Amino acid sequence: MGEAGSAIRVLHVDDDRQYAETAAAFLERESAEFDIDIATNAQKGARLLETEPVDCIVSDYEMPDQNGIDFLESVREDYPDLPFILYTGRGSEAVAGDAISAGVTDYLQKSSDTSHYALLANRIVNAVEQYRSQRALEESKDRLSLFIDQSPLGFVEFDRDFEIIRVNDTLTDIFGYTEDELVGETWEVFVSDESYDHVEAVTSALSDVSGGYHSINENVRKDGEHIEVEWHNRLVTDDSGDVVTIFSHCQEVTERIEHEQNLAQLRDFFDEAEQLGDLGAWEYDESGMSTWTAGTRRIHEVDDDFDPTVDDGLSFYHPDDRETVADAVEAALEHGEPYDLEVRLVTASGNCRWVRTRGKRVEDSERRTVRGFIQDITEQKERERRLRVQNERLDSFASVVSHDLQGPLTVAQGHLELAQQEVTNDHLDSINDAHERMQTLIDDILTLARDGRAATTTEAVALQTAATACWETVDTGNATLETTTDSVVFADPRRLQRLLENLFRNCVAHGAAPSLSQLQGERSERESMTGLGQSDSAVENDGGVTVTVGDLDGASGFYIADDGPGIPEDERDTVFEAGYSTASEGTGFGLAIVADIAAVHGWEVSVTDSESGGARFEITGVDKET
């Protein structure tokens, strides 16, 4: 399994090698991150899976000997979480249902339209990113658990009478006892005669010390060897001041220099272990008290000496999630039900964060506690939200384009072909050309929708040359183009062409009516020439709008402006929304596509007034050749 940012190893299983090779070529063109292996049946795919690292499997359904569902079931036996996309030419609810039951990650139907490879690439990337994120989360949690279990510090928990109730393996190694030999004994089992009085004084003083007690004592191993041990003790009390439990960490410090070095390494290691996954450990007991590690305090943004009650800890959770966490803690404490939740946390500084909190009950003869981990997963949740929004937007936009536009165009093309069989007419050829242009536009819109906000390959493009070429492809009527720029911008040429074409169409379509400044200017000119006033309604307009392309002053960008009536100020925030249009025959997608193309490049687009009172679209954040 590769790490985040590394190459994505894809195993494509399809009995049609030529189709699989074609798909691989398109996928590798979509992203240089893809590294694709091909197997022509499930058996070969299984052998490759055993010998090669794989991040995602893409499998056909109908294959000889073993179909895609059977192959999926065999993969799930050894790789229960590996991303598996069923990519088939046979689409049915039965196949989809069987795939879901077998644990498929995603289901995609093949299409003759090559643009669907972008969708397949997007599905693969999303599945692999989520898989890698989950693996990283589990690995960080396992590392922290391993650190606690194998800590170089000895750990012992005492009850209020200083009887031992729990130890870790490190402590048994230090003193040579087994856990069974130590549980139920007191601290006296470790202490030499020479240090007995000193340790007794420490235990007596511990109840009067807030925040713990530190001491170095001479202790005795089971084999009689005397060793110097450094102890860090902490006494936990309830609200009434009664002792609940005592925690002690220790390490042998016979050689002082070794002690100092090991202690520094230990602290660094523990801090690194928690920060590695933004993790913290905690413990709540049935009396309502809690113990937090430094990582837990860091996530909550509280002081190092803050140890809240259970109610205090619950108060940090978002009001909508607080009851869920409280019920989970209670169920764990009362019924032994472990929990694993993703909820919102409001820190002491007022920041709302997403966290994953896990807990389970641990009990002995004296008391019950709930112990667990908390991890900041805000970045992971934000990635998931962006992926979800992107997929919803893709599905919605592609549905509108493919259904509402493709359907009528297909009907029109069919009737045209019937007409061409009956008569020969140059006008029918022109209609066919228009249909082909419309099909190209639909294909490009679908491609744009599936590209989403993915990175684009840019190259140097002369803005004046691009604008002039685009003007020739647009039905501009009596409109005029003026270019005052000699800039060379870095852009995707195809997408830049679409941006300019859409803006030109908007200027021509909405700029045909004269602006108020034009009306007033023409009226003044006629009055000065003839001495006779004319009403504004007498001014004729031939639709000859002038569209200007130029550079922005003091900003890295360019503008497209017209001398038409402009866009009302209260509508400028909505003109870039998909579906918004003031024209009776408009689709409302033109400026939305402009905004998407700008976003793909990392640009920003806005609209304001031109010098003549028309519309002026400004594109900023553009890299230019210097």
DRENLORO-993876 format. One line per field, with one value per residue (C-alpha): residue in one letter; chain; residue number from 0; x, y, z. Coordinates in steps of 0.5 Angstrom, whole numbers. Each point is the difference from the previous one (the first is absolute). Layout:
BEGIN
type	(A|...) $
mol	(A|...) $
seq	(NUM|...) $
east	(X|...) $
north	(Y|...) $
up	(Z|...) $
***
This chain:
BEGIN
type	(M|G|E|A|G|S|A|I|R|V|L|H|V|D|D|D|R|Q|Y|A|E|T|A|A|A|F|L|E|R|E|S|A|E|F|D|I|D|I|A|T|N|A|Q|K|G|A|R|L|L|E|T|E|P|V|D|C|I|V|S|D|Y|E|M|P|D|Q|N|G|I|D|F|L|E|S|V|R|E|D|Y|P|D|L|P|F|I|L|Y|T|G|R|G|S|E|A|V|A|G|D|A|I|S|A|G|V|T|D|Y|L|Q|K|S|S|D|T|S|H|Y|A|L|L|A|N|R|I|V|N|A|V|E|Q|Y|R|S|Q|R|A|L|E|E|S|K|D|R|L|S|L|F|I|D|Q|S|P|L|G|F|V|E|F|D|R|D|F|E|I|I|R|V|N|D|T|L|T|D|I|F|G|Y|T|E|D|E|L|V|G|E|T|W|E|V|F|V|S|D|E|S|Y|D|H|V|E|A|V|T|S|A|L|S|D|V|S|G|G|Y|H|S|I|N|E|N|V|R|K|D|G|E|H|I|E|V|E|W|H|N|R|L|V|T|D|D|S|G|D|V|V|T|I|F|S|H|C|Q|E|V|T|E|R|I|E|H|E|Q|N|L|A|Q|L|R|D|F|F|D|E|A|E|Q|L|G|D|L|G|A|W|E|Y|D|E|S|G|M|S|T|W|T|A|G|T|R|R|I|H|E|V|D|D|D|F|D|P|T|V|D|D|G|L|S|F|Y|H|P|D|D|R|E|T|V|A|D|A|V|E|A|A|L|E|H|G|E|P|Y|D|L|E|V|R|L|V|T|A|S|G|N|C|R|W|V|R|T|R|G|K|R|V|E|D|S|E|R|R|T|V|R|G|F|I|Q|D|I|T|E|Q|K|E|R|E|R|R|L|R|V|Q|N|E|R|L|D|S|F|A|S|V|V|S|H|D|L|Q|G|P|L|T|V|A|Q|G|H|L|E|L|A|Q|Q|E|V|T|N|D|H|L|D|S|I|N|D|A|H|E|R|M|Q|T|L|I|D|D|I|L|T|L|A|R|D|G|R|A|A|T|T|T|E|A|V|A|L|Q|T|A|A|T|A|C|W|E|T|V|D|T|G|N|A|T|L|E|T|T|T|D|S|V|V|F|A|D|P|R|R|L|Q|R|L|L|E|N|L|F|R|N|C|V|A|H|G|A|A|P|S|L|S|Q|L|Q|G|E|R|S|E|R|E|S|M|T|G|L|G|Q|S|D|S|A|V|E|N|D|G|G|V|T|V|T|V|G|D|L|D|G|A|S|G|F|Y|I|A|D|D|G|P|G|I|P|E|D|E|R|D|T|V|F|E|A|G|Y|S|T|A|S|E|G|T|G|F|G|L|A|I|V|A|D|I|A|A|V|H|G|W|E|V|S|V|T|D|S|E|S|G|G|A|R|F|E|I|T|G|V|D|K|E|T) $
mol	(A|A|A|A|A|A|A|A|A|A|A|A|A|A|A|A|A|A|A|A|A|A|A|A|A|A|A|A|A|A|A|A|A|A|A|A|A|A|A|A|A|A|A|A|A|A|A|A|A|A|A|A|A|A|A|A|A|A|A|A|A|A|A|A|A|A|A|A|A|A|A|A|A|A|A|A|A|A|A|A|A|A|A|A|A|A|A|A|A|A|A|A|A|A|A|A|A|A|A|A|A|A|A|A|A|A|A|A|A|A|A|A|A|A|A|A|A|A|A|A|A|A|A|A|A|A|A|A|A|A|A|A|A|A|A|A|A|A|A|A|A|A|A|A|A|A|A|A|A|A|A|A|A|A|A|A|A|A|A|A|A|A|A|A|A|A|A|A|A|A|A|A|A|A|A|A|A|A|A|A|A|A|A|A|A|A|A|A|A|A|A|A|A|A|A|A|A|A|A|A|A|A|A|A|A|A|A|A|A|A|A|A|A|A|A|A|A|A|A|A|A|A|A|A|A|A|A|A|A|A|A|A|A|A|A|A|A|A|A|A|A|A|A|A|A|A|A|A|A|A|A|A|A|A|A|A|A|A|A|A|A|A|A|A|A|A|A|A|A|A|A|A|A|A|A|A|A|A|A|A|A|A|A|A|A|A|A|A|A|A|A|A|A|A|A|A|A|A|A|A|A|A|A|A|A|A|A|A|A|A|A|A|A|A|A|A|A|A|A|A|A|A|A|A|A|A|A|A|A|A|A|A|A|A|A|A|A|A|A|A|A|A|A|A|A|A|A|A|A|A|A|A|A|A|A|A|A|A|A|A|A|A|A|A|A|A|A|A|A|A|A|A|A|A|A|A|A|A|A|A|A|A|A|A|A|A|A|A|A|A|A|A|A|A|A|A|A|A|A|A|A|A|A|A|A|A|A|A|A|A|A|A|A|A|A|A|A|A|A|A|A|A|A|A|A|A|A|A|A|A|A|A|A|A|A|A|A|A|A|A|A|A|A|A|A|A|A|A|A|A|A|A|A|A|A|A|A|A|A|A|A|A|A|A|A|A|A|A|A|A|A|A|A|A|A|A|A|A|A|A|A|A|A|A|A|A|A|A|A|A|A|A|A|A|A|A|A|A|A|A|A|A|A|A|A|A|A|A|A|A|A|A|A|A|A|A|A|A|A|A|A|A|A|A|A|A|A|A|A|A|A|A|A|A|A|A|A|A|A|A|A|A|A|A|A|A|A|A|A|A|A|A|A|A|A|A|A|A|A|A|A|A|A|A|A|A|A|A|A|A|A|A|A|A|A|A|A|A|A|A|A|A|A|A|A|A|A|A|A|A|A|A|A|A|A|A|A|A|A|A|A|A|A|A|A|A|A|A|A|A|A|A|A|A|A|A|A|A|A|A|A|A|A|A|A|A) $
seq	(0|1|2|3|4|5|6|7|8|9|10|11|12|13|14|15|16|17|18|19|20|21|22|23|24|25|26|27|28|29|30|31|32|33|34|35|36|37|38|39|40|41|42|43|44|45|46|47|48|49|50|51|52|53|54|55|56|57|58|59|60|61|62|63|64|65|66|67|68|69|70|71|72|73|74|75|76|77|78|79|80|81|82|83|84|85|86|87|88|89|90|91|92|93|94|95|96|97|98|99|100|101|102|103|104|105|106|107|108|109|110|111|112|113|114|115|116|117|118|119|120|121|122|123|124|125|126|127|128|129|130|131|132|133|134|135|136|137|138|139|140|141|142|143|144|145|146|147|148|149|150|151|152|153|154|155|156|157|158|159|160|161|162|163|164|165|166|167|168|169|170|171|172|173|174|175|176|177|178|179|180|181|182|183|184|185|186|187|188|189|190|191|192|193|194|195|196|197|198|199|200|201|202|203|204|205|206|207|208|209|210|211|212|213|214|215|216|217|218|219|220|221|222|223|224|225|226|227|228|229|230|231|232|233|234|235|236|237|238|239|240|241|242|243|244|245|246|247|248|249|250|251|252|253|254|255|256|257|258|259|260|261|262|263|264|265|266|267|268|269|270|271|272|273|274|275|276|277|278|279|280|281|282|283|284|285|286|287|288|289|290|291|292|293|294|295|296|297|298|299|300|301|302|303|304|305|306|307|308|309|310|311|312|313|314|315|316|317|318|319|320|321|322|323|324|325|326|327|328|329|330|331|332|333|334|335|336|337|338|339|340|341|342|343|344|345|346|347|348|349|350|351|352|353|354|355|356|357|358|359|360|361|362|363|364|365|366|367|368|369|370|371|372|373|374|375|376|377|378|379|380|381|382|383|384|385|386|387|388|389|390|391|392|393|394|395|396|397|398|399|400|401|402|403|404|405|406|407|408|409|410|411|412|413|414|415|416|417|418|419|420|421|422|423|424|425|426|427|428|429|430|431|432|433|434|435|436|437|438|439|440|441|442|443|444|445|446|447|448|449|450|451|452|453|454|455|456|457|458|459|460|461|462|463|464|465|466|467|468|469|470|471|472|473|474|475|476|477|478|479|480|481|482|483|484|485|486|487|488|489|490|491|492|493|494|495|496|497|498|499|500|501|502|503|504|505|506|507|508|509|510|511|512|513|514|515|516|517|518|519|520|521|522|523|524|525|526|527|528|529|530|531|532|533|534|535|536|537|538|539|540|541|542|543|544|545|546|547|548|549|550|551|552|553|554|555|556|557|558|559|560|561|562|563|564|565|566|567|568|569|570|571|572|573|574|575|576|577|578|579|580|581|582|583|584|585|586|587|588|589|590|591|592|593|594|595|596|597|598|599|600|601|602|603|604|605|606|607|608|609|610|611|612|613|614|615|616|617|618|619|620|621|622|623|624|625) $
east	(0|3|0|-4|3|4|-2|-7|1|-6|-1|-5|-3|-4|0|0|7|0|-6|4|6|-4|-3|7|2|-5|1|7|-1|-5|5|8|-1|-4|5|-5|1|-5|-2|-5|-3|-2|6|5|-2|0|7|2|-3|4|7|-1|-3|-6|-4|-7|-3|-4|-4|-5|-6|-1|7|1|1|-1|-5|2|-5|4|7|-3|-2|7|4|-4|2|7|-1|-6|1|4|-4|-4|-3|-5|1|-5|-4|-6|-4|-6|-2|1|7|1|-4|5|6|-2|-2|7|4|1|3|-3|-4|1|-3|4|-2|2|1|8|-2|-2|7|1|-6|4|6|-3|-4|7|3|-5|0|7|1|-6|4|6|-3|-3|6|4|-5|1|7|1|-5|4|7|-3|-3|7|3|-4|1|7|2|7|-3|-3|-7|-4|-7|-1|-7|-1|4|6|-2|2|-6|4|7|3|5|6|-1|0|6|3|-1|0|-7|-6|-7|-3|5|0|-8|-3|7|2|6|4|1|5|3|7|1|4|-5|-6|-1|1|-5|-5|1|-1|-7|-2|1|-3|-7|2|3|-4|3|4|6|7|6|6|0|4|-4|1|-1|-3|7|3|4|-1|-1|-2|-7|-3|-7|-5|-7|-6|-6|-7|-6|-7|-4|0|7|0|5|-2|6|8|4|7|6|7|6|7|5|6|4|-2|3|-4|-6|0|1|-5|-5|1|-1|-6|-4|2|-2|-7|-1|2|-5|-6|1|2|-8|-3|-1|-2|-1|-5|-4|-6|-2|-7|1|0|7|5|7|3|6|4|-3|-7|1|3|-6|-5|5|0|6|5|-3|-7|-3|-8|-6|-4|-5|5|3|-7|-1|5|-4|-4|-8|-2|5|0|-5|3|6|-3|-4|6|4|-6|-1|8|0|-6|-1|7|-2|6|-1|3|-3|2|-3|1|4|0|7|1|2|-6|2|-5|4|-2|3|0|-1|1|-2|-1|-1|6|-2|3|-2|0|-3|-2|3|-1|7|1|3|-2|3|-1|-3|-2|4|-2|-8|2|3|-6|-5|4|-1|-7|-2|4|-3|-7|1|3|-6|-5|4|1|-7|-3|5|-1|-8|-2|4|3|-7|-3|6|0|-8|2|6|-4|-6|6|3|-7|-1|7|-2|-6|2|7|1|6|-4|-1|8|0|-5|5|6|-4|-2|7|2|-5|2|7|-2|-4|6|5|-5|-1|8|0|-5|4|7|-3|6|5|7|1|6|1|5|1|-5|0|-7|-1|1|-5|-5|0|-1|-5|-4|0|-4|-5|-6|1|-5|2|4|8|6|5|6|5|5|6|0|3|-4|1|-7|-3|-1|-6|-3|2|-4|-6|1|1|-6|-5|2|-1|-7|-2|2|-3|-6|-1|3|-4|-4|3|2|-2|6|0|-7|2|6|-4|-5|5|4|-7|-2|7|-1|-7|-2|-6|-1|-2|-3|4|-5|2|7|1|5|2|3|7|3|7|4|7|5|6|4|-2|4|5|-3|2|-6|-4|-7|-6|-4|-6|-4|-7|-5|5|-3|-3|4|-5|0|8|0|-4|2|5|-5|-2|-7|0|-2|-4|0|-7|4|6|3|3|6|5|2|0|5|4|1|2|5|3|0|3|6|0|-3|-6|-5|-4|-5|0|-2|4|2|-6|-5|0|2|8|2|7|4|5|6|3|7|3|6|5) $
north	(0|7|6|6|4|-6|-4|-4|-7|-2|-8|0|-7|0|-6|5|2|5|4|-1|3|6|1|0|5|5|-1|2|6|2|0|-2|-3|-6|-6|-6|-7|-4|-8|-3|-4|-1|-5|4|6|-4|-2|7|2|-5|3|7|6|2|7|-2|-5|1|-6|-2|-4|-5|-4|-7|-5|5|6|7|-2|-6|3|6|-6|-3|6|2|-6|3|7|2|8|0|5|-4|3|-4|3|-4|1|-4|4|-2|0|-7|1|6|-3|-6|4|5|-7|-2|6|4|7|3|-2|3|-2|0|5|1|8|1|5|-5|-2|7|-3|-6|3|5|-6|-4|6|1|-7|-1|7|-2|-7|3|5|-5|-5|6|1|-7|0|6|-3|-7|4|4|-6|-4|6|-1|-7|0|6|0|3|-5|1|-2|2|0|0|5|-5|0|-7|-2|-1|1|0|0|-5|5|0|-7|0|5|-4|-7|-2|-2|4|-5|0|8|1|0|2|7|4|-3|-6|5|4|-2|1|6|4|-3|6|5|-3|-1|8|1|-4|4|6|-2|1|8|1|3|-2|-6|-2|-1|-5|-4|-6|-6|-6|-8|-4|-7|-3|4|5|7|6|7|2|6|1|5|-1|3|-1|1|2|1|7|-2|-1|-7|-4|-4|-2|1|-1|0|-1|-2|-1|-3|6|-4|4|7|2|-6|3|7|-3|-5|5|5|-5|-3|7|2|-7|0|7|-2|-6|4|6|-5|-1|6|-5|0|-5|0|-3|1|-4|-1|5|5|2|0|0|3|-1|6|-2|1|6|3|-2|3|6|0|1|-5|-1|0|-7|1|-4|-5|6|5|-4|-1|7|1|-4|4|0|-4|-6|1|-5|-5|0|0|-6|-4|2|-3|-6|-2|2|-4|-5|-1|2|3|6|3|7|6|6|8|3|7|2|4|6|-1|-4|-5|-7|-7|-5|-8|-2|-8|-3|-6|-2|-3|-3|-3|-2|7|4|1|5|2|1|2|5|6|2|7|-2|7|0|-7|2|6|-5|-4|6|3|-7|-1|7|-1|-7|3|6|-4|-5|6|4|-6|-2|6|0|-7|0|7|2|-7|-3|6|0|-7|0|6|-3|-6|4|3|-6|-2|6|0|-7|3|7|3|7|4|3|-7|-1|7|-3|-6|4|4|-7|-2|6|-1|-7|3|5|-6|-4|5|2|-7|0|6|-2|-7|4|4|4|-5|3|2|0|7|3|7|3|7|3|4|-5|-5|6|1|-8|-1|6|-3|-6|4|3|7|3|8|0|2|-3|5|-3|5|-6|-3|-5|-7|-4|-7|-4|-6|2|-4|3|7|0|-3|6|5|-2|-1|8|2|-3|3|7|-1|-3|5|6|1|5|7|3|6|4|-2|3|6|1|-1|5|5|-1|1|6|3|-1|1|5|-5|-4|-8|-4|-6|-5|3|-3|-6|-5|-5|-5|2|-1|0|-5|2|-5|4|-1|2|6|-2|-7|-7|-1|3|2|-1|6|2|7|-3|1|-3|-5|3|0|-4|-6|0|-5|-5|0|-5|-5|-6|1|8|3|6|-2|-4|-5|0|-6|3|-4|5|4|-6|-3|6|0|-7|1|6|-5|-5|4|3|7|4|3|6|5|8|6|1|7|1|-3|-7|-6|-1|-7|0|-7|1|-4|-2|-2|4|-1|6) $
up	(0|-2|4|-1|-6|-3|-7|0|-2|-3|-2|-6|-1|-7|-5|-6|1|-6|4|6|-3|-3|7|3|-6|2|7|0|-4|5|6|0|7|-3|-1|-3|-1|-4|1|-5|5|7|2|-3|4|6|-1|-2|7|3|-3|-1|4|-2|2|-3|-5|-6|-2|-6|2|-6|0|-2|6|6|-1|3|6|2|-1|5|5|0|0|7|3|1|-2|4|-1|-7|-5|-5|-6|-4|-7|-5|-6|3|4|4|7|2|-2|4|6|0|-1|6|4|-1|2|-6|1|-6|-7|-6|-7|-6|-6|-7|2|1|5|5|1|4|5|1|1|6|3|0|3|5|3|0|4|5|1|1|5|4|0|3|5|2|0|4|5|0|1|6|3|-1|3|7|0|-1|4|2|7|5|2|6|2|8|4|6|4|-4|-3|-7|-4|-7|-3|-7|-3|1|7|1|-4|4|7|-3|3|-4|0|4|5|1|0|7|3|2|-1|5|-5|-4|6|4|7|-1|-3|3|5|-6|-5|6|1|-8|0|6|-3|-7|3|2|-7|-6|-7|2|4|-3|4|-1|4|1|-2|0|-5|1|-1|6|-5|3|-5|0|-3|-2|1|-2|4|-1|5|-3|5|-1|2|7|0|1|-3|-7|-3|0|-6|0|-6|2|-4|3|1|2|-4|0|-7|-3|4|-3|-7|1|3|-6|-5|3|1|-8|-2|4|-3|-7|1|2|-5|-6|-1|4|6|7|5|6|6|3|6|3|6|-6|0|-6|-2|-6|-4|-3|-7|3|3|-6|-4|5|0|7|5|2|7|-2|2|0|2|-5|0|-1|-6|-3|0|-5|-6|-4|2|-5|1|8|2|-5|3|7|-2|-2|6|4|-4|0|8|2|-5|-3|-7|-4|-4|-6|-2|-5|3|1|5|2|3|6|-5|-4|-6|-2|-2|-2|4|0|7|2|7|4|7|4|7|6|7|2|-5|-7|-5|-8|-3|-7|-6|-3|-7|-4|-6|-3|-6|-2|1|-4|-6|1|-1|-6|-3|1|-2|-7|-1|1|-4|-6|1|-1|-5|-5|1|-2|-6|-2|1|-2|-5|-3|-1|-4|-5|-1|-2|-5|-3|-1|-4|-4|-2|-3|-3|-4|-2|-4|-2|-2|3|2|6|3|0|4|5|0|1|6|3|0|3|6|1|1|5|4|0|2|6|2|0|4|5|1|0|6|3|-2|-2|-7|-4|-3|-5|-2|-5|-3|2|-6|-4|4|0|-7|-2|5|-3|-7|3|4|-4|1|-5|0|6|0|4|2|3|4|3|-2|6|0|6|2|-1|-2|-8|-1|7|-1|-7|3|5|-5|-4|5|2|-7|-1|7|-3|-6|2|6|-3|-6|4|0|7|3|-1|-7|-1|4|-5|-6|2|2|-7|-4|4|-1|-8|-1|5|1|6|-1|5|2|-3|-7|1|-5|2|-5|6|-2|7|1|4|3|2|4|6|7|3|6|0|-3|-4|-6|-1|-6|0|-4|-1|1|5|6|5|6|7|3|-5|0|6|-4|-7|1|3|-5|-3|1|-6|-2|-7|-2|-4|4|4|6|-1|-4|6|5|-5|0|8|0|-5|3|7|-4|-1|7|-3|2|-4|2|-4|1|-5|-6|-2|-4|5|-3|3|2|2|4|0|6|2|-7|-1|-5|-4|1) $
***
